[in-house]
Amino acid sequence: MDIFFLKSALNQRLISIIRHHSQASYEIGIEYVTTQILNMENDSYLTSTDLKIIKNITNEYVSKFWSRVEVLRNTLRGKSSVEQQNPTINSNFIVRSMAVPVCTRSLNAAILQKTRKLIQVDGFAGHIKPLE
């Protein structure tokens, strides 16, 4: 199958999947900062900066996904027809090997972004939950 056709057929769905999981992880990071560090109820929302960060992470991992698909395709070209019959092992590896980095990167980005924002606000130290 032509990689261009595959990209055009699946790219929007891929973007949607990666963005969904990136945003969900990012929101967990915001919730962590709000409830665990500030000791407040989580009634936060995504800012335009948050959305830009999520978009950048999404674009980065969409690009990485297609690069890995291209490597897999080139690898399979050199294999026998018997070896090509079970490419799901490799393609499943691509999906699994990207899921954790997308989520952890987004979670980390949210915690860093919200913590940096807190540092800029006067008197935020009074809101920090003391260590037990």
C-alpha positions as CSV (number, residue, x, y, z in Angstrom):
1,M,0.0,0.0,0.0
2,D,1.2,3.5,-0.9
3,I,2.3,5.5,2.2
4,F,0.8,8.7,0.7
5,F,-2.6,7.0,0.3
6,L,-2.4,5.6,3.9
7,K,-1.5,9.0,5.3
8,S,-4.3,10.8,3.4
9,A,-6.8,8.2,4.5
10,L,-5.8,8.0,8.2
11,N,-4.0,11.2,9.2
12,Q,-7.0,13.1,10.5
13,R,-8.1,10.1,12.6
14,L,-4.5,9.7,13.9
15,I,-4.4,13.4,14.8
16,S,-7.7,13.0,16.7
17,I,-6.6,10.0,18.6
18,I,-3.2,11.4,19.7
19,R,-4.7,14.8,20.5
20,H,-7.5,13.2,22.6
21,H,-5.0,11.2,24.7
22,S,-2.5,14.1,24.9
23,Q,-5.3,16.5,26.1
24,A,-6.7,13.9,28.6
25,S,-3.2,13.5,30.1
26,Y,-2.6,17.2,30.2
27,E,-5.9,17.7,32.1
28,I,-4.7,15.1,34.6
29,G,-1.6,17.2,35.1
30,I,-3.6,20.3,35.6
31,E,-5.8,18.4,38.1
32,Y,-2.7,17.3,40.0
33,V,-1.3,20.8,40.3
34,T,-4.7,22.2,41.4
35,T,-5.6,19.6,43.9
36,Q,-2.3,18.3,45.2
37,I,-0.1,21.4,45.1
38,L,-2.6,24.2,45.6
39,N,-5.0,22.1,47.7
40,M,-8.0,23.5,45.8
41,E,-10.9,22.0,44.0
42,N,-10.2,21.3,40.4
43,D,-12.3,23.8,38.4
44,S,-9.6,24.8,36.0
45,Y,-9.9,25.0,32.2
46,L,-7.5,24.9,29.3
47,T,-5.9,28.2,28.3
48,S,-4.8,29.1,24.8
49,T,-1.2,28.4,25.9
50,D,-2.3,24.9,27.1
51,L,-4.0,24.3,23.7
52,K,-0.8,25.3,21.9
53,I,1.3,22.9,23.9
54,I,-1.2,20.1,23.3
55,K,-1.2,20.9,19.6
56,N,2.6,20.9,19.5
57,I,2.8,17.5,21.3
58,T,0.2,16.1,18.9
59,N,2.1,17.3,15.8
60,E,5.3,16.0,17.1
61,Y,3.9,12.5,17.8
62,V,1.9,12.3,14.5
63,S,5.2,13.0,12.7
64,K,7.0,10.4,14.8
65,F,4.2,7.9,14.0
66,W,4.5,8.3,10.2
67,S,8.3,8.1,10.4
68,R,8.1,4.8,12.2
69,V,5.5,3.5,9.7
70,E,7.9,4.4,6.9
71,V,10.7,2.6,8.7
72,L,8.5,-0.5,9.2
73,R,7.4,-0.3,5.5
74,N,11.0,-0.2,4.3
75,T,11.9,-3.0,6.6
76,L,9.1,-5.2,5.3
77,R,10.2,-4.5,1.7
78,G,13.3,-6.6,2.3
79,K,11.5,-9.5,4.0
80,S,10.1,-12.6,2.4
81,S,6.3,-13.0,1.9
82,V,6.1,-15.3,4.9
83,E,7.6,-12.7,7.2
84,Q,5.3,-10.0,5.7
85,Q,2.2,-11.9,6.6
86,N,2.4,-10.9,10.3
87,P,3.4,-7.3,10.3
88,T,0.9,-6.6,13.2
89,I,3.6,-7.5,15.7
90,N,5.7,-4.5,14.5
91,S,2.8,-2.1,13.9
92,N,1.4,-2.9,17.4
93,F,4.8,-2.2,18.8
94,I,4.7,1.2,17.1
95,V,1.4,2.1,18.6
96,R,2.3,0.8,22.1
97,S,5.7,2.5,22.0
98,M,4.1,5.8,21.3
99,A,1.2,5.7,23.7
100,V,3.2,6.0,26.9
101,P,5.5,8.9,25.7
102,V,2.5,10.9,24.4
103,C,0.7,10.6,27.8
104,T,3.7,11.2,30.0
105,R,5.0,14.1,27.8
106,S,1.5,15.8,28.1
107,L,1.2,15.1,31.8
108,N,4.7,16.5,32.4
109,A,4.0,19.6,30.2
110,A,0.9,20.4,32.1
111,I,2.6,20.2,35.5
112,L,5.5,22.3,34.3
113,Q,3.3,24.9,32.6
114,K,0.9,25.3,35.6
115,T,3.8,25.3,38.1
116,R,5.6,28.0,36.1
117,K,2.4,30.0,36.1
118,L,2.0,29.7,39.8
119,I,5.5,31.0,40.4
120,Q,4.6,34.2,38.5
121,V,1.6,34.8,40.7
122,D,2.2,36.8,43.9
123,G,1.5,34.9,47.1
124,F,1.1,31.5,45.6
125,A,3.3,30.0,48.3
126,G,0.4,30.4,50.8
127,H,-1.7,28.0,48.7
128,I,0.8,25.2,48.6
129,K,-0.3,22.1,50.6
130,P,2.4,21.3,53.2
131,L,4.2,18.0,53.0
132,E,3.0,15.4,55.4
